[in-house]
Amino acid sequence: MLPGVCRALMARLPHPTRMSVYENARELGEELSELRRALHREPELGLDLPRTQGRVLAALDGLPLEISTGKALTSVTAVLRGGRRDARGPGRAPAVLLRGDMDALPVQEDTGLDYASRMPGAMHACGHDLHVAGLVGAARLLAGRRAELPGDVVFMFQPGEEGMGGAKIMIDEGVLDAAGDRVVAAYGLHVFSTVLPRGVAVTRPGPVLAASDAVTVTVRGRGGHGSSPHAAKDPVTAVAAMVTALQTMVTRDLDALDPAVVTVGSLHAGSAGNVIPETAVFEATVRSFSEDARRRVRAGIERVLRGIAAAHDVAVDIDHVEQYPVTVNDGAEAAFALDTARDLFGGARAVEAPRPMSGSEDFSFVLRHVPGAFLGLGACPPGVDPATAPMNHSPRAVFDDAVLPDAAALLAELAARRLDRAEATP
């Protein structure tokens, strides 16, 4: 998007009293798709996203926003001051935060799209390009309704969601207080290339996404020849016992109604079939849905691995890194978000999830500080079965641009309605 495009869009945007926010959002669809596809062609990884930051700043150009950028990361924070923010007296205007993450994944794209990634080994395989475009759309919609807003809106454009803790860094840099006082609520939205039908919004009260921990285990033995294992201390057999024992530990140590998942995704040992190596290393991800389960599974991993190491007479180093906490929706905010989605889209397109999903999200850090809700939005392309479509993070994941007006309208309406609720609260 070129600087100045926003000014032209705002000039021709129909006045909100004559059209609904959803109708306004649909008029922005082509421009939002253009922005999303530009981002998709040039994905960036991690905390340093200079091209992405530049596109966001250009897309926001001309809107009545107070914009700042991050110090430790290439974030963008934009504050929209509501036209009725002083109705409750100086310094008492509430603020609501809307978040969109911006980083891509280290995945080689294999979709065949005409706007596929041009960057080797990088792809927007998780739909964050749609999140950025949707949040830009929300900023435009709310800017068009600025005179009606009884408070402020903070737009959080965040790098480093994929394992880098970008939300936590932005919190440390003050994003929750960017409008002056702490925001009263926060909302995030994530698109899905699979599972959900296109355009269906979903959330739930309480835990909505899992905590995520990373475990790296190094087993140290004594190398030797495969013909004489009694003269060595074999780390490979110890690791084999560890990997299988972890699965049993999870099913026996944890309540079946408060579960955890331990998945070993990487295992390396040795370089020849007839040589017992000195070391063996495996890496695992741990997912849990409560802090109690998280503590119990961590203690269980330590106990089981050290016990097996002692039985095999080898040493073990366990590096257990807590990545993201459980993403917990405030009950009232989740109900409010679902009601808002039903009003916008109709009841068939807004559903309460029966259980959490085992993915994780660093929006969890935001929800540790302020009440709010995290929602999913189906973006499976037409003609594709959501049950069999390639999942988020797949090199073949495809997301439908047609949901961008939905995302923009839902975020904008959440902020506007929540400010109205805050104004009505004594």
Secondary structure as a PSIPRED ss2 file (coil, helix, strand):
# PSIPRED VFORMAT (PSIPRED V4.0)

   1 M C   1.000  0.000  0.000
   2 L C   1.000  0.000  0.000
   3 P C   1.000  0.000  0.000
   4 G C   1.000  0.000  0.000
   5 V H   0.000  1.000  0.000
   6 C H   0.000  1.000  0.000
   7 R H   0.000  1.000  0.000
   8 A H   0.000  1.000  0.000
   9 L H   0.000  1.000  0.000
  10 M H   0.000  1.000  0.000
  11 A H   0.000  1.000  0.000
  12 R H   0.000  1.000  0.000
  13 L C   1.000  0.000  0.000
  14 P C   1.000  0.000  0.000
  15 H C   1.000  0.000  0.000
  16 P C   1.000  0.000  0.000
  17 T C   1.000  0.000  0.000
  18 R C   1.000  0.000  0.000
  19 M C   1.000  0.000  0.000
  20 S C   1.000  0.000  0.000
  21 V H   0.000  1.000  0.000
  22 Y H   0.000  1.000  0.000
  23 E H   0.000  1.000  0.000
  24 N H   0.000  1.000  0.000
  25 A H   0.000  1.000  0.000
  26 R H   0.000  1.000  0.000
  27 E H   0.000  1.000  0.000
  28 L C   1.000  0.000  0.000
  29 G H   0.000  1.000  0.000
  30 E H   0.000  1.000  0.000
  31 E H   0.000  1.000  0.000
  32 L H   0.000  1.000  0.000
  33 S H   0.000  1.000  0.000
  34 E H   0.000  1.000  0.000
  35 L H   0.000  1.000  0.000
  36 R H   0.000  1.000  0.000
  37 R H   0.000  1.000  0.000
  38 A H   0.000  1.000  0.000
  39 L H   0.000  1.000  0.000
  40 H H   0.000  1.000  0.000
  41 R H   0.000  1.000  0.000
  42 E C   1.000  0.000  0.000
  43 P C   1.000  0.000  0.000
  44 E C   1.000  0.000  0.000
  45 L C   1.000  0.000  0.000
  46 G C   1.000  0.000  0.000
  47 L C   1.000  0.000  0.000
  48 D C   1.000  0.000  0.000
  49 L C   1.000  0.000  0.000
  50 P H   0.000  1.000  0.000
  51 R H   0.000  1.000  0.000
  52 T H   0.000  1.000  0.000
  53 Q H   0.000  1.000  0.000
  54 G H   0.000  1.000  0.000
  55 R H   0.000  1.000  0.000
  56 V H   0.000  1.000  0.000
  57 L H   0.000  1.000  0.000
  58 A H   0.000  1.000  0.000
  59 A H   0.000  1.000  0.000
  60 L H   0.000  1.000  0.000
  61 D C   1.000  0.000  0.000
  62 G C   1.000  0.000  0.000
  63 L C   1.000  0.000  0.000
  64 P C   1.000  0.000  0.000
  65 L E   0.000  0.000  1.000
  66 E E   0.000  0.000  1.000
  67 I E   0.000  0.000  1.000
  68 S E   0.000  0.000  1.000
  69 T E   0.000  0.000  1.000
  70 G C   1.000  0.000  0.000
  71 K C   1.000  0.000  0.000
  72 A C   1.000  0.000  0.000
  73 L C   1.000  0.000  0.000
  74 T C   1.000  0.000  0.000
  75 S C   1.000  0.000  0.000
  76 V E   0.000  0.000  1.000
  77 T E   0.000  0.000  1.000
  78 A E   0.000  0.000  1.000
  79 V E   0.000  0.000  1.000
  80 L E   0.000  0.000  1.000
  81 R C   1.000  0.000  0.000
  82 G C   1.000  0.000  0.000
  83 G C   1.000  0.000  0.000
  84 R C   1.000  0.000  0.000
  85 R C   1.000  0.000  0.000
  86 D C   1.000  0.000  0.000
  87 A C   1.000  0.000  0.000
  88 R C   1.000  0.000  0.000
  89 G C   1.000  0.000  0.000
  90 P C   1.000  0.000  0.000
  91 G C   1.000  0.000  0.000
  92 R C   1.000  0.000  0.000
  93 A C   1.000  0.000  0.000
  94 P C   1.000  0.000  0.000
  95 A E   0.000  0.000  1.000
  96 V E   0.000  0.000  1.000
  97 L E   0.000  0.000  1.000
  98 L E   0.000  0.000  1.000
  99 R E   0.000  0.000  1.000
 100 G E   0.000  0.000  1.000
 101 D E   0.000  0.000  1.000
 102 M C   1.000  0.000  0.000
 103 D C   1.000  0.000  0.000
 104 A C   1.000  0.000  0.000
 105 L E   0.000  0.000  1.000
 106 P C   1.000  0.000  0.000
 107 V C   1.000  0.000  0.000
 108 Q C   1.000  0.000  0.000
 109 E C   1.000  0.000  0.000
 110 D C   1.000  0.000  0.000
 111 T C   1.000  0.000  0.000
 112 G C   1.000  0.000  0.000
 113 L C   1.000  0.000  0.000
 114 D C   1.000  0.000  0.000
 115 Y C   1.000  0.000  0.000
 116 A C   1.000  0.000  0.000
 117 S C   1.000  0.000  0.000
 118 R C   1.000  0.000  0.000
 119 M C   1.000  0.000  0.000
 120 P C   1.000  0.000  0.000
 121 G C   1.000  0.000  0.000
 122 A C   1.000  0.000  0.000
 123 M E   0.000  0.000  1.000
 124 H C   1.000  0.000  0.000
 125 A C   1.000  0.000  0.000
 126 C C   1.000  0.000  0.000
 127 G C   1.000  0.000  0.000
 128 H H   0.000  1.000  0.000
 129 D H   0.000  1.000  0.000
 130 L H   0.000  1.000  0.000
 131 H H   0.000  1.000  0.000
 132 V H   0.000  1.000  0.000
 133 A H   0.000  1.000  0.000
 134 G H   0.000  1.000  0.000
 135 L H   0.000  1.000  0.000
 136 V H   0.000  1.000  0.000
 137 G H   0.000  1.000  0.000
 138 A H   0.000  1.000  0.000
 139 A H   0.000  1.000  0.000
 140 R H   0.000  1.000  0.000
 141 L H   0.000  1.000  0.000
 142 L H   0.000  1.000  0.000
 143 A H   0.000  1.000  0.000
 144 G H   0.000  1.000  0.000
 145 R C   1.000  0.000  0.000
 146 R H   0.000  1.000  0.000
 147 A H   0.000  1.000  0.000
 148 E H   0.000  1.000  0.000
 149 L C   1.000  0.000  0.000
 150 P C   1.000  0.000  0.000
 151 G C   1.000  0.000  0.000
 152 D E   0.000  0.000  1.000
 153 V E   0.000  0.000  1.000
 154 V E   0.000  0.000  1.000
 155 F E   0.000  0.000  1.000
 156 M E   0.000  0.000  1.000
 157 F E   0.000  0.000  1.000
 158 Q E   0.000  0.000  1.000
 159 P C   1.000  0.000  0.000
 160 G C   1.000  0.000  0.000
 161 E C   1.000  0.000  0.000
 162 E C   1.000  0.000  0.000
 163 G C   1.000  0.000  0.000
 164 M C   1.000  0.000  0.000
 165 G C   1.000  0.000  0.000
 166 G H   0.000  1.000  0.000
 167 A H   0.000  1.000  0.000
 168 K H   0.000  1.000  0.000
 169 I H   0.000  1.000  0.000
 170 M H   0.000  1.000  0.000
 171 I H   0.000  1.000  0.000
 172 D H   0.000  1.000  0.000
 173 E C   1.000  0.000  0.000
 174 G C   1.000  0.000  0.000
 175 V H   0.000  1.000  0.000
 176 L H   0.000  1.000  0.000
 177 D H   0.000  1.000  0.000
 178 A C   1.000  0.000  0.000
 179 A C   1.000  0.000  0.000
 180 G C   1.000  0.000  0.000
 181 D C   1.000  0.000  0.000
 182 R C   1.000  0.000  0.000
 183 V C   1.000  0.000  0.000
 184 V C   1.000  0.000  0.000
 185 A E   0.000  0.000  1.000
 186 A E   0.000  0.000  1.000
 187 Y E   0.000  0.000  1.000
 188 G E   0.000  0.000  1.000
 189 L E   0.000  0.000  1.000
 190 H E   0.000  0.000  1.000
 191 V E   0.000  0.000  1.000
 192 F E   0.000  0.000  1.000
 193 S C   1.000  0.000  0.000
 194 T C   1.000  0.000  0.000
 195 V C   1.000  0.000  0.000
 196 L C   1.000  0.000  0.000
 197 P C   1.000  0.000  0.000
 198 R C   1.000  0.000  0.000
 199 G C   1.000  0.000  0.000
 200 V C   1.000  0.000  0.000
 201 A E   0.000  0.000  1.000
 202 V E   0.000  0.000  1.000
 203 T E   0.000  0.000  1.000
 204 R C   1.000  0.000  0.000
 205 P C   1.000  0.000  0.000
 206 G E   0.000  0.000  1.000
 207 P E   0.000  0.000  1.000
 208 V E   0.000  0.000  1.000
 209 L E   0.000  0.000  1.000
 210 A C   1.000  0.000  0.000
 211 A E   0.000  0.000  1.000
 212 S E   0.000  0.000  1.000
 213 D E   0.000  0.000  1.000
 214 A E   0.000  0.000  1.000
 215 V E   0.000  0.000  1.000
 216 T E   0.000  0.000  1.000
 217 V E   0.000  0.000  1.000
 218 T E   0.000  0.000  1.000
 219 V E   0.000  0.000  1.000
 220 R E   0.000  0.000  1.000
 221 G C   1.000  0.000  0.000
 222 R E   0.000  0.000  1.000
 223 G C   1.000  0.000  0.000
 224 G E   0.000  0.000  1.000
 225 H E   0.000  0.000  1.000
 226 G C   1.000  0.000  0.000
 227 S C   1.000  0.000  0.000
 228 S C   1.000  0.000  0.000
 229 P H   0.000  1.000  0.000
 230 H H   0.000  1.000  0.000
 231 A H   0.000  1.000  0.000
 232 A C   1.000  0.000  0.000
 233 K E   0.000  0.000  1.000
 234 D C   1.000  0.000  0.000
 235 P H   0.000  1.000  0.000
 236 V H   0.000  1.000  0.000
 237 T H   0.000  1.000  0.000
 238 A H   0.000  1.000  0.000
 239 V H   0.000  1.000  0.000
 240 A H   0.000  1.000  0.000
 241 A H   0.000  1.000  0.000
 242 M H   0.000  1.000  0.000
 243 V H   0.000  1.000  0.000
 244 T H   0.000  1.000  0.000
 245 A H   0.000  1.000  0.000
 246 L H   0.000  1.000  0.000
 247 Q H   0.000  1.000  0.000
 248 T H   0.000  1.000  0.000
 249 M H   0.000  1.000  0.000
 250 V H   0.000  1.000  0.000
 251 T H   0.000  1.000  0.000
 252 R H   0.000  1.000  0.000
 253 D H   0.000  1.000  0.000
 254 L C   1.000  0.000  0.000
 255 D C   1.000  0.000  0.000
 256 A C   1.000  0.000  0.000
 257 L C   1.000  0.000  0.000
 258 D C   1.000  0.000  0.000
 259 P C   1.000  0.000  0.000
 260 A E   0.000  0.000  1.000
 261 V E   0.000  0.000  1.000
 262 V E   0.000  0.000  1.000
 263 T E   0.000  0.000  1.000
 264 V E   0.000  0.000  1.000
 265 G E   0.000  0.000  1.000
 266 S E   0.000  0.000  1.000
 267 L E   0.000  0.000  1.000
 268 H E   0.000  0.000  1.000
 269 A E   0.000  0.000  1.000
 270 G C   1.000  0.000  0.000
 271 S C   1.000  0.000  0.000
 272 A C   1.000  0.000  0.000
 273 G C   1.000  0.000  0.000
 274 N C   1.000  0.000  0.000
 275 V E   0.000  0.000  1.000
 276 I E   0.000  0.000  1.000
 277 P C   1.000  0.000  0.000
 278 E C   1.000  0.000  0.000
 279 T E   0.000  0.000  1.000
 280 A E   0.000  0.000  1.000
 281 V E   0.000  0.000  1.000
 282 F E   0.000  0.000  1.000
 283 E E   0.000  0.000  1.000
 284 A E   0.000  0.000  1.000
 285 T E   0.000  0.000  1.000
 286 V E   0.000  0.000  1.000
 287 R E   0.000  0.000  1.000
 288 S E   0.000  0.000  1.000
 289 F C   1.000  0.000  0.000
 290 S C   1.000  0.000  0.000
 291 E H   0.000  1.000  0.000
 292 D H   0.000  1.000  0.000
 293 A H   0.000  1.000  0.000
 294 R H   0.000  1.000  0.000
 295 R H   0.000  1.000  0.000
 296 R H   0.000  1.000  0.000
 297 V H   0.000  1.000  0.000
 298 R H   0.000  1.000  0.000
 299 A H   0.000  1.000  0.000
 300 G H   0.000  1.000  0.000
 301 I H   0.000  1.000  0.000
 302 E H   0.000  1.000  0.000
 303 R H   0.000  1.000  0.000
 304 V H   0.000  1.000  0.000
 305 L H   0.000  1.000  0.000
 306 R H   0.000  1.000  0.000
 307 G H   0.000  1.000  0.000
 308 I H   0.000  1.000  0.000
 309 A H   0.000  1.000  0.000
 310 A H   0.000  1.000  0.000
 311 A H   0.000  1.000  0.000
 312 H H   0.000  1.000  0.000
 313 D C   1.000  0.000  0.000
 314 V C   1.000  0.000  0.000
 315 A E   0.000  0.000  1.000
 316 V E   0.000  0.000  1.000
 317 D E   0.000  0.000  1.000
 318 I E   0.000  0.000  1.000
 319 D E   0.000  0.000  1.000
 320 H E   0.000  0.000  1.000
 321 V E   0.000  0.000  1.000
 322 E E   0.000  0.000  1.000
 323 Q E   0.000  0.000  1.000
 324 Y E   0.000  0.000  1.000
 325 P C   1.000  0.000  0.000
 326 V C   1.000  0.000  0.000
 327 T E   0.000  0.000  1.000
 328 V E   0.000  0.000  1.000
 329 N E   0.000  0.000  1.000
 330 D C   1.000  0.000  0.000
 331 G H   0.000  1.000  0.000
 332 A H   0.000  1.000  0.000
 333 E H   0.000  1.000  0.000
 334 A H   0.000  1.000  0.000
 335 A H   0.000  1.000  0.000
 336 F H   0.000  1.000  0.000
 337 A H   0.000  1.000  0.000
 338 L H   0.000  1.000  0.000
 339 D H   0.000  1.000  0.000
 340 T H   0.000  1.000  0.000
 341 A H   0.000  1.000  0.000
 342 R H   0.000  1.000  0.000
 343 D H   0.000  1.000  0.000
 344 L H   0.000  1.000  0.000
 345 F H   0.000  1.000  0.000
 346 G C   1.000  0.000  0.000
 347 G H   0.000  1.000  0.000
 348 A H   0.000  1.000  0.000
 349 R H   0.000  1.000  0.000
 350 A E   0.000  0.000  1.000
 351 V E   0.000  0.000  1.000
 352 E E   0.000  0.000  1.000
 353 A C   1.000  0.000  0.000
 354 P C   1.000  0.000  0.000
 355 R C   1.000  0.000  0.000
 356 P C   1.000  0.000  0.000
 357 M E   0.000  0.000  1.000
 358 S C   1.000  0.000  0.000
 359 G C   1.000  0.000  0.000
 360 S C   1.000  0.000  0.000
 361 E C   1.000  0.000  0.000
 362 D C   1.000  0.000  0.000
 363 F H   0.000  1.000  0.000
 364 S H   0.000  1.000  0.000
 365 F H   0.000  1.000  0.000
 366 V H   0.000  1.000  0.000
 367 L H   0.000  1.000  0.000
 368 R H   0.000  1.000  0.000
 369 H H   0.000  1.000  0.000
 370 V C   1.000  0.000  0.000
 371 P C   1.000  0.000  0.000
 372 G E   0.000  0.000  1.000
 373 A E   0.000  0.000  1.000
 374 F E   0.000  0.000  1.000
 375 L E   0.000  0.000  1.000
 376 G E   0.000  0.000  1.000
 377 L E   0.000  0.000  1.000
 378 G E   0.000  0.000  1.000
 379 A C   1.000  0.000  0.000
 380 C C   1.000  0.000  0.000
 381 P C   1.000  0.000  0.000
 382 P C   1.000  0.000  0.000
 383 G C   1.000  0.000  0.000
 384 V C   1.000  0.000  0.000
 385 D C   1.000  0.000  0.000
 386 P C   1.000  0.000  0.000
 387 A C   1.000  0.000  0.000
 388 T C   1.000  0.000  0.000
 389 A C   1.000  0.000  0.000
 390 P C   1.000  0.000  0.000
 391 M C   1.000  0.000  0.000
 392 N C   1.000  0.000  0.000
 393 H C   1.000  0.000  0.000
 394 S C   1.000  0.000  0.000
 395 P C   1.000  0.000  0.000
 396 R C   1.000  0.000  0.000
 397 A C   1.000  0.000  0.000
 398 V C   1.000  0.000  0.000
 399 F C   1.000  0.000  0.000
 400 D C   1.000  0.000  0.000
 401 D H   0.000  1.000  0.000
 402 A H   0.000  1.000  0.000
 403 V H   0.000  1.000  0.000
 404 L H   0.000  1.000  0.000
 405 P H   0.000  1.000  0.000
 406 D H   0.000  1.000  0.000
 407 A H   0.000  1.000  0.000
 408 A H   0.000  1.000  0.000
 409 A H   0.000  1.000  0.000
 410 L H   0.000  1.000  0.000
 411 L H   0.000  1.000  0.000
 412 A H   0.000  1.000  0.000
 413 E H   0.000  1.000  0.000
 414 L H   0.000  1.000  0.000
 415 A H   0.000  1.000  0.000
 416 A H   0.000  1.000  0.000
 417 R H   0.000  1.000  0.000
 418 R H   0.000  1.000  0.000
 419 L H   0.000  1.000  0.000
 420 D H   0.000  1.000  0.000
 421 R H   0.000  1.000  0.000
 422 A H   0.000  1.000  0.000
 423 E H   0.000  1.000  0.000
 424 A H   0.000  1.000  0.000
 425 T C   1.000  0.000  0.000
 426 P C   1.000  0.000  0.000
